[in-house]
Every structure is written in structure tokens, then in C-alpha cells.
Amino acid sequence: MITPAFELSQDSNFLTITIKVPYARVCEVDLYIDGEDFKFFAKPYFLRLTLPGRIVEDGREKASYNADEGVFTIKIPKETPGQYFEGLNMLTALLAPSGSKSAKPLVEELGASSGNQTNEGTEEEEDDEDEEFDWQIEQVPFQVEPEHSLTLQCYYGFGNQRSGIFTRLQDELSEAIDLKNPDSTSPVERTKKRLAVEEAKFDPDHYL
């Protein structure tokens, strides 16, 4: 998962969280608001914040999305109006999990389950656990790439207006594309590699 770039601001009654998610699936957004915990999930982005004050979901919260800039703006009421939240610029502290919460016990006794439990049932439980999203995963603050590295990127897409997409989404798209490191491969080199792959895979007998 990718930790998105984000900013926090506040007034006397509300906390505003601005999240930049240019490649998110906007139709599949999950929000979680509870006390000092805030969670945002929109594949492939995940953001979990441990706040220095308590927020509340009481119907006054608002969220908007700017499609041109790829930015979510979420305005959440403070539980205590007038409270000032300290340390909103300390990103590392905000990204740290609030505690080591686990759905499993730290020590598990083997062989204590009922003898009537089948292996099939155990496999189904394991599958369910695998499908659960790990809200306690480690997060790394978003960092803007140095200016000199951006100049080395190659552009693609409609009108050659896109770059950096495959670098940010490498884990998500690695199995969907054949070309490795497209962000650092020039158009001429991409064409050469595409033709080489097509020639290697071409089978004239297929068309006979």
C-alpha cells in the first residue's frame, strides 16, 4: 500500500485533512473515524493517523474530491469544540499506530480446539483471515522526489502528459505490464523492446 501525501489544518471546531490520491479508485473509498483514530483507504492508498485530540462522527463531517488535482478534503468535527490539536506537523508521530492491537492472542495453545473441527473448516478460517485488511501495517511518510530525478523520467500516455505512475504503483502493476521500469525508459527504447518481444513471440503457424 502507498502512504499518500497529506496535510492537516484546524479551526476551533473542525479538523481538516487533505489527502492527495491522484490514482485512487474513488468509487471504493473507506473512512474510519473514532476518537483519536482516523483511517482512509482507497486502493492503492492507505492512511492511518493517530491524532493528538479526539474527533467525532456526528453528521457534520464533510468530504469532497477534486478530480483535476486528485485530492480528497475531509472536514471532521472535534469532540471538544475549541480544543487546539498540538503537533499536526509531526507526520511520523501521526503515522505511528496507536498500539499493538491484534486479533490473535500473543500465545496460542496448540491442540486445544475441538476434535470435531475439520481441516476444511480450518482452511476456510485461514482464508477469511487472509482477506482481512491489516490496519496496523507500517507506514512511510510520502516524500517528494528530488528535482534532478524528476528530469530523468520519461513521459507517456495521451499527449505524453504522464510520468511517475509506474514508479508509485509498481507493486500494483508489476504483473500487468511487460516493460520493466517504464518511467526511466525512453520512447525509442520502449519501441525497440516492444518490437523485440513481438518478434520473439510471433508464431507464423498460428495464422495458417
PAZAPA-4460 file (N, C-alpha, C; in steps of 0.05 Angstrom, whole numbers, plus 32768, in hexadecimal, padded with zeros to 4 digits):
% residues 208
    n_x    n_y    n_z   ca_x   ca_y   ca_z    c_x    c_y    c_z   seq   type   mol
   8011   7FE8   8000   8000   8000   8000   8011   8019   8000     1      M     A
   8007   802F   7FF5   8015   8048   7FF3   800B   805B   8008     2      I     A
   801D   8067   8017   8015   807C   8029   8014   8096   8019     3      T     A
   7FFC   80A3   8017   7FFA   80BB   8006   8005   80D4   8014     4      P     A
   800A   80E8   8004   8010   8102   800F   7FF7   810E   801C     5      A     A
   7FFB   811A   8033   7FE4   8125   8041   7FEC   813E   8051     6      F     A
   7FD8   814E   8058   7FDB   8165   8069   7FC4   8167   807C     7      E     A
   7FCA   8172   8094   7FB5   8176   80A8   7FB4   8194   80B0     8      L     A
   7F9C   819E   80B3   7F97   81B9   80BD   7F7F   81B8   80D0     9      S     A
   7F7B   81CE   80DE   7F65   81CE   80F2   7F5B   81EA   80F7    10      Q     A
   7F42   81EB   8100   7F37   8203   810C   7F2C   81FB   8127    11      D     A
   7F1C   820C   8133   7F13   8206   814E   7F01   81EE   8150    12      S     A
   7EF3   81E7   813A   7EDF   81D2   813B   7EE5   81BA   8129    13      N     A
   7EF6   81BD   8116   7EFA   81A8   8102   7F18   81A2   80FD    14      F     A
   7F1E   8189   80F6   7F38   8181   80EC   7F34   817B   80CF    15      L     A
   7F46   8186   80BE   7F44   8182   80A1   7F5C   8172   8098    16      T     A
   7F57   815C   808A   7F6C   814A   8080   7F6B   814A   8061    17      I     A
   7F80   8153   8055   7F82   8154   8038   7F95   813D   802F    18      T     A
   7F8B   812B   801E   7F99   8113   8016   7F9C   8113   7FF7    19      I     A
   7FB4   8110   7FED   7FB9   8110   7FD1   7FBB   80F3   7FC7    20      K     A
   7FA7   80EB   7FB7   7FA5   80D0   7FAD   7F9E   80D0   7F8F    21      V     A
   7FB1   80D8   7F7E   7FAB   80DC   7F61   7FA3   80C3   7F52    22      P     A
   7FAB   80AB   7F5C   7FA5   8093   7F4D   7F92   8080   7F5D    23      Y     A
   7F82   808C   7F6E   7F71   807C   7F80   7F58   8073   7F71    24      A     A
   7F4C   805D   7F7B   7F31   8055   7F72   7F1D   8063   7F83    25      R     A
   7F13   8079   7F79   7F02   808B   7F89   7EE8   807E   7F91    26      V     A
   7EDF   806B   7F81   7EC6   805D   7F87   7EC9   8049   7F9E    27      C     A
   7EE1   8044   7FA7   7EE6   8030   7FBC   7EF6   803C   7FD3    28      E     A
   7EEA   8050   7FE0   7EF8   805E   7FF6   7EEC   8055   8010    29      V     A
   7EFD   804F   8024   7EF5   8048   803F   7F00   805C   8052    30      D     A
   7EEE   8067   8064   7EF7   807A   8079   7EF0   806E   8094    31      L     A
   7F01   8073   80A8   7EFC   806A   80C3   7F04   8081   80D5    32      Y     A
   7EF0   808A   80E5   7EF4   80A0   80F8   7EEB   8097   8113    33      I     A
   7EFD   8097   8127   7EF6   808F   8142   7F0A   809A   8156    34      D     A
   7F03   80AF   8164   7F14   80BA   8179   7F2E   80C5   816D    35      G     A
   7F45   80B9   8175   7F5F   80C2   816B   7F67   80B3   8151    36      E     A
   7F57   80A1   8148   7F5E   8091   8131   7F50   809B   8118    37      D     A
   7F5F   809D   8102   7F55   80A4   80E8   7F61   8091   80D4    38      F     A
   7F51   8084   80C3   7F5B   8072   80AF   7F4E   8079   8094    39      K     A
   7F5E   8078   807F   7F55   807E   8063   7F60   8068   8051    40      F     A
   7F4F   805C   8041   7F58   8047   802F   7F4B   804A   8014    41      F     A
   7F5B   804E   7FFF   7F51   804F   7FE4   7F67   8043   7FD3    42      A     A
   7F64   802B   7FCB   7F79   801B   7FBD   7F86   802C   7FA7    43      K     A
   7FA1   802D   7FA6   7FB5   801F   7FB7   7FBF   8030   7FCE    44      P     A
   7FAF   8043   7FD8   7FB9   8055   7FED   7FAD   804D   8008    45      Y     A
   7FBD   8050   801D   7FB3   804B   8038   7FC0   8060   804B    46      F     A
   7FAF   806C   805C   7FB9   807F   806F   7FAC   807A   808A    47      L     A
   7FBC   8077   809E   7FB3   8073   80B9   7FC1   8088   80CB    48      R     A
   7FB0   8098   80D9   7FBB   80AD   80E9   7FB3   80A9   8106    49      L     A
   7FC6   80AD   8119   7FC0   80AE   8135   7FC1   80CB   813D    50      T     A
   7FAB   80D8   8142   7FA9   80F4   8146   7FAF   80FD   8163    51      L     A
   7FB7   8116   8167   7FBC   8120   8182   7FA3   8129   8191    52      P     A
   7F8C   8126   8184   7F73   812D   8191   7F5D   811B   8185    53      G     A
   7F46   811D   8191   7F30   810B   8189   7F1D   8119   8175    54      R     A
   7F16   8109   8161   7F02   8112   814D   7EEA   8101   814F    55      I     A
   7ED4   810A   8142   7EBB   80FC   8145   7EAB   80FC   812B    56      V     A
   7E9D   80E6   8126   7E8C   80E4   810E   7E6F   80E8   8117    57      E     A
   7E65   8101   8113   7E4B   8107   811D   7E38   8113   8108    58      D     A
   7E3F   8110   80EE   7E2E   811A   80D9   7E38   8135   80CE    59      G     A
   7E4A   8142   80DC   7E54   815C   80D2   7E6D   8158   80C0    60      R     A
   7E78   8140   80C0   7E90   813B   80B0   7E89   813D   8092    61      E     A
   7E9D   8147   8083   7E99   814B   8066   7EB2   8141   8057    62      K     A
   7EAE   8137   803F   7EC4   812E   802E   7EBF   8136   8012    63      A     A
   7ED4   813F   8004   7ED2   8147   7FE8   7EEA   813D   7FD9    64      S     A
   7EE7   813A   7FBF   7EFD   8130   7FAE   7F01   8142   7F96    65      Y     A
   7F19   814B   7F92   7F20   815B   7F7B   7F2D   8149   7F66    66      N     A
   7F1E   8142   7F51   7F27   812F   7F3E   7F3F   8139   7F2E    67      A     A
   7F40   8153   7F29   7F56   815F   7F19   7F71   815D   7F28    68      D     A
   7F70   8160   7F42   7F88   8160   7F52   7F8C   8145   7F60    69      E     A
   7F78   8134   7F60   7F7A   811A   7F6E   7F7C   811D   7F8C    70      G     A
   7F6C   812F   7F98   7F6F   8136   7FB4   7F54   8132   7FC2    71      V     A
   7F55   8123   7FD8   7F3E   8121   7FEB   7F42   8136   8001    72      F     A
   7F2C   8144   8008   7F2C   8156   801E   7F16   814D   8032    73      T     A
   7F1E   8146   804A   7F0C   813B   805E   7F0B   814D   8076    74      I     A
   7EF4   8157   807D   7EF0   8169   8094   7EE1   815A   80AA    75      K     A
   7EED   8157   80C1   7EE3   8147   80D7   7EE0   8157   80F0    76      I     A
   7EC9   8155   80FE   7EC5   8165   8116   7ED7   815B   812D    77      P     A
   7EE0   816E   813D   7EEE   8167   8156   7EDA   815F   816B    78      K     A
   7EE1   814C   817B   7ECF   8143   8191   7ECC   8159   81A5    79      E     A
   7EE2   8168   81AA   7EE0   817F   81BD   7EE5   8199   81AE    80      T     A
   7ED0   81A8   81A8   7ED3   81C1   8199   7EE6   81D4   81A7    81      P     A
   7EF7   81E0   8198   7F0B   81F3   81A3   7F25   81E7   81AA    82      G     A
   7F27   81CC   81AB   7F40   81BF   81B2   7F55   81C3   819B    83      Q     A
   7F6D   81C9   81A3   7F83   81CC   818F   7F93   81B2   818E    84      Y     A
   7F96   81A7   8176   7FA5   818E   8172   7FC2   8195   816E    85      F     A
   7FD3   818D   8180   7FF0   8191   817E   7FFD   817D   816B    86      E     A
   8013   8185   815E   8023   8173   814F   8018   8169   8135    87      G     A
   8007   8178   8127   7FFB   816F   810E   8010   816E   80F7    88      L     A
   8027   817A   80FC   803D   8179   80E8   8051   8163   80ED    89      N     A
   804D   8153   8102   805F   813D   8108   8055   8124   80FB    90      M     A
   805C   8121   80E1   8050   810C   80D1   8057   80F0   80DA    91      L     A
   8070   80EC   80E3   8078   80D1   80EC   8068   80C8   8104    92      T     A
   8063   80DA   8117   8053   80D3   812E   8036   80CE   8127    93      A     A
   802C   80DD   8114   8010   80D9   810C   800C   80BE   80FE    94      L     A
   8020   80B5   80EF   801E   809D   80E0   8023   8084   80F1    95      L     A
   802E   8087   8108   8033   8070   811A   8019   8064   8124    96      A     A
   8017   804A   8125   7FFE   803D   8130   7FFA   8044   814D    97      P     A
   7FE1   8046   8156   7FDB   804D   8171   7FE2   8038   8185    98      S     A
   7FE4   801F   817C   7FEC   8009   818E   7FEE   7FEF   817E    99      G     A
   7FFA   7FDB   818A   7FFD   7FC2   817D   7FE4   7FB1   8180   100      S     A
   7FD0   7FB8   8171   7FB7   7FAA   8173   7FB8   7F92   8160   101      K     A
   7FAF   7F7B   8169   7FAF   7F63   8159   7F96   7F53   815E   102      S     A
   7F8C   7F47   8149   7F74   7F37   814C   7F7B   7F1B   8157   103      A     A
   7F95   7F14   8157   7F9E   7EFA   8160   7FAC   7EFD   817B   104      K     A
   7FAA   7EEA   818D   7FB9   7EEB   81A6   7FD7   7EE8   81A0   105      P     A
   7FE7   7EF4   81B2   8004   7EF3   81AE   800F   7ED7   81B2   106      L     A
   8002   7EC7   81C3   8009   7EAB   81C7   7FF1   7E9A   81C0   107      V     A
   7FF4   7E88   81AE   7FDE   7E77   81A5   7FE3   7E5A   81AD   108      E     A
   7FD0   7E4D   81BB   7FD3   7E32   81C3   7FCB   7E1F   81AD   109      E     A
   7FDD   7E0E   81A6   7FD9   7DFB   8190   7FCA   7DE2   819A   110      L     A
   7FB8   7DD8   818A   7FAA   7DBF   8191   7F93   7DC4   81A4   111      G     A
   7F8B   7DDD   81A9   7F76   7DE2   81BC   7F5A   7DE4   81AF   112      A     A
   7F5A   7DE3   8194   7F40   7DE5   8186   7F31   7DCB   8188   113      S     A
   7F18   7DCD   8182   7F06   7DB6   8184   7F0E   7DA0   8170   114      S     A
   7F0A   7D87   8177   7F11   7D72   8165   7EFF   7D70   814D   115      G     A
   7EE8   7D7D   814F   7ED4   7D7B   8139   7EDB   7D8F   8123   116      N     A
   7EEE   7DA1   8128   7EF4   7DB5   8114   7F04   7DA8   80FD   117      Q     A
   7EFB   7DAC   80E5   7F07   7D9F   80CE   7F1D   7DB1   80C2   118      T     A
   7F2F   7DA5   80B3   7F44   7DB4   80A6   7F38   7DC8   8092   119      N     A
   7F21   7DC0   8087   7F14   7DD2   8073   7F0C   7DEC   8080   120      E     A
   7F00   7DEA   8098   7EF8   7E01   80A7   7F0F   7E13   80AE   121      G     A
   7F25   7E06   80B5   7F3D   7E16   80BD   7F48   7E25   80A5   122      T     A
   7F47   7E19   808D   7F50   7E27   8075   7F3F   7E3E   806F   123      E     A
   7F24   7E3B   8073   7F12   7E52   806D   7F18   7E69   8080   124      E     A
   7F1E   7E63   809A   7F24   7E79   80AC   7F3E   7E87   80A4   125      E     A
   7F52   7E77   809B   7F6B   7E83   8093   7F67   7E96   807B   126      E     A
   7F55   7E8D   8068   7F4F   7E9E   8051   7F42   7EB8   8059   127      D     A
   7F30   7EB6   806D   7F23   7ECF   8076   7F37   7EE2   8083   128      D     A
   7F4A   7ED7   8092   7F5E   7EE7   809F   7F70   7EF5   808A   129      E     A
   7F76   7EE6   8074   7F87   7EF1   8060   7F79   7F08   8051   130      D     A
   7F5E   7F07   804F   7F50   7F1C   8041   7F4D   7F35   8052   131      E     A
   7F50   7F34   806D   7F4D   7F4B   807D   7F64   7F5E   8078   132      E     A
   7F5E   7F78   8077   7F72   7F8C   8073   7F81   7F92   808D   133      F     A
   7F9B   7F94   808B   7FAC   7F99   80A3   7FAE   7FB7   80A7   134      D     A
   7F9D   7FC1   80B9   7F9D   7FDE   80BF   7FB5   7FE7   80CE   135      W     A
   7FC6   7FD5   80D8   7FDD   7FDC   80E7   7FF7   7FDB   80D8   136      Q     A
   7FF6   7FDA   80BD   800E   7FD8   80AD   801F   7FF1   80B1   137      I     A
   8039   7FED   80AD   804C   8003   80B0   8048   8017   8099   138      E     A
   804A   8031   80A0   8047   8046   808C   8061   8056   808B   139      Q     A
   8067   805F   8072   807F   8070   806E   8075   808A   8063   140      V     A
   807D   80A1   806F   8074   80BB   8066   807A   80BF   8048   141      P     A
   8067   80CB   803A   806B   80D1   801E   8082   80E5   801B   142      F     A
   8093   80E1   8007   80A9   80F3   8002   80A9   80FB   7FE5   143      Q     A
   80AC   8115   7FE0   80AE   811F   7FC4   80C9   8118   7FB9   144      V     A
   80CA   810E   7FA1   80E3   8106   7F95   80F4   811F   7F8F   145      E     A
   810E   811D   7F92   811F   8135   7F8B   811B   813E   7F6F   146      P     A
   811F   8157   7F6B   811A   8163   7F51   812B   8157   7F3B   147      E     A
   8144   814F   7F41   8155   8144   7F2D   814C   8129   7F24   148      H     A
   813E   8119   7F36   8135   80FF   7F2E   811C   8101   7F1C   149      S     A
   810C   8116   7F20   80F4   8119   7F10   80FB   811F   7EF3   150      L     A
   8112   812D   7EEF   8119   8133   7ED3   8122   811B   7EC4   151      T     A
   8129   8105   7ED2   8131   80ED   7EC4   8119   80DB   7EBC   152      L     A
   8102   80E2   7EC5   80EA   80D2   7EC0   80E1   80D5   7EA3   153      Q     A
   80D7   80C0   7E98   80CC   80C1   7E7D   80AE   80C3   7E7E   154      C     A
   80A2   80CF   7E6A   8085   80D5   7E6A   8077   80C2   7E57   155      Y     A
   805D   80BE   7E5C   804D   80AB   7E4C   8030   80B3   7E4F   156      Y     A
   801F   80A2   7E44   8002   80A7   7E46   7FF9   80BB   7E31   157      G     A
   7FE0   80C3   7E33   7FD5   80D6   7E1F   7FE3   80F0   7E1F   158      F     A
   7FEE   80F8   7E09   7FFD   8111   7E07   8017   8111   7E16   159      G     A
   8021   80F9   7E1E   8039   80F7   7E2E   8038   8109   7E47   160      N     A
   8022   8109   7E55   801E   811A   7E6C   8021   810C   7E87   161      Q     A
   8027   80F2   7E86   8029   80E3   7E9F   8045   80DA   7EA4   162      R     A
   804D   80D8   7EBE   8066   80CD   7EC5   8065   80C6   7EE3   163      S     A
   8076   80B3   7EEB   8077   80AB   7F07   8061   8098   7F11   164      G     A
   804E   8092   7F00   8037   8081   7F09   8041   8065   7F10   165      I     A
   8052   8059   7EFF   805B   803E   7F03   806E   803C   7F1B   166      F     A
   807D   8051   7F20   808F   8051   7F37   807F   8050   7F51   167      T     A
   8069   8060   7F53   8059   8062   7F6B   8048   8048   7F6E   168      R     A
   8040   803C   7F57   802D   8026   7F59   803B   800C   7F50   169      L     A
   8055   800A   7F55   8064   7FF2   7F4C   8059   7FD8   7F57   170      Q     A
   8051   7FD8   7F70   8047   7FBF   7F7C   802C   7FB7   7F70   171      D     A
   801C   7FCB   7F68   8002   7FC5   7F5E   8003   7FBC   7F41   172      E     A
   8016   7FC7   7F31   8015   7FC3   7F14   802C   7FB2   7F09   173      L     A
   803C   7FA7   7F1B   8053   7F98   7F12   804C   7F7F   7F02   174      S     A
   8034   7F73   7F08   802C   7F5C   7EFA   801B   7F62   7EE1   175      E     A
   8014   7F7C   7EDE   8003   7F83   7EC8   8012   7F8E   7EB0   176      A     A
   802C   7F94   7EB3   803B   7FA0   7E9D   8054   7F8F   7E98   177      I     A
   805D   7F8E   7E7F   8074   7F7F   7E78   808E   7F8F   7E7A   178      D     A
   808C   7FA9   7E76   80A4   7FBA   7E76   80AC   7FC1   7E92   179      L     A
   80C4   7FBC   7E99   80CF   7FC3   7EB3   80D8   7FE0   7EB4   180      K     A
   80D3   7FEE   7EC9   80DB   800A   7ECD   80D3   801C   7EB5   181      N     A
   80B9   801D   7EAF   80B1   802E   7E99   80B6   804C   7E9E   182      P     A
   80B7   8054   7EB8   80BB   8070   7EBE   80D8   807A   7EB7   183      D     A
   80EA   8067   7EB3   8106   806F   7EAC   810E   8064   7E91   184      S     A
   80FA   805C   7E81   8100   8051   7E66   80F5   8065   7E51   185      T     A
   8106   806E   7E40   80FF   8081   7E2B   80EB   8075   7E17   186      S     A
   80DC   8086   7E09   80C9   807C   7DF5   80D6   806B   7DE0   187      P     A
   80EE   8073   7DD7   80FD   8063   7DC3   8104   8048   7DCE   188      V     A
   810E   8047   7DE6   8115   802E   7DF2   80FD   801C   7DF7   189      E     A
   80E6   8028   7DFF   80CE   8019   7E03   80C5   800C   7DE9   190      R     A
   80C7   801B   7DD3   80BF   8010   7DB9   80D1   7FF8   7DB1   191      T     A
   80EB   7FFB   7DB6   80FE   7FE5   7DAF   80F7   7FCC   7DBF   192      K     A
   80F2   7FD0   7DD9   80EC   7FB9   7DEA   80D2   7FAC   7DE2   193      K     A
   80BE   7FBC   7DDB   80A4   7FB1   7DD3   80A7   7FA1   7DBA   194      R     A
   80B5   7FAB   7DA6   80B9   7F9D   7D8D   80C9   7F83   7D91   195      L     A
   80DC   7F84   7DA3   80EC   7F6C   7DA9   80DA   7F56   7DB6   196      A     A
   80C9   7F5E   7DC8   80B7   7F4A   7DD5   80A3   7F3F   7DC0   197      V     A
   8098   7F51   7DAF   8085   7F48   7D9B   8092   7F34   7D88   198      E     A
   80AA   7F3A   7D80   80B8   7F28   7D6D   80BE   7F0D   7D7B   199      E     A
   80C6   7F0E   7D94   80CC   7EF5   7DA2   80B4   7EE4   7DA6   200      A     A
   809D   7EF0   7DAB   8084   7EE1   7DB0   8074   7EDB   7D97   201      K     A
   807B   7EE6   7D80   806C   7EE2   7D68   806E   7EC5   7D5E   202      F     A
   8057   7EBA   7D59   8055   7E9E   7D50   8046   7E9D   7D35   203      D     A
   8054   7E9B   7D1E   8047   7E9B   7D04   8033   7E84   7D01   204      P     A
   8038   7E6D   7D0F   8026   7E57   7D0C   800A   7E5D   7D18   205      D     A
   8009   7E71   7D2A   7FF0   7E78   7D37   7FDC   7E82   7D22   206      H     A
   7FE6   7E8E   7D0C   7FD4   7E9A   7CF8   7FCF   7E88   7CE0   207      Y     A
   7FDA   7E70   7CE0   7FD6   7E5E   7CCA   7FBC   7E4F   7CCD   208      L     A
***
